[in-house]
């Protein structure tokens, strides 16, 4: 976080069944996530859409994960979400 409390980078660890975890430090926003090679963070799994989601800084400097109309959607706490504020480590399902 910066001195003003805004996020300047985040650490991501993505674990998918029967694959090694993908670990990245993200230091630029928005950050595109998906299966296509031109995403900032590429996740090679068929449950992930080509252009699945975006990480972006929102109002008040919070970090948000936004679904990009993906085929399978993004679930948080078992609820389909279009946008989620990331306030702590969380488990998201594609």
Order of alpha helices (4+ residues) and beta strands (2+ residues): beta-beta-beta-beta-beta-beta-beta-beta-beta-beta
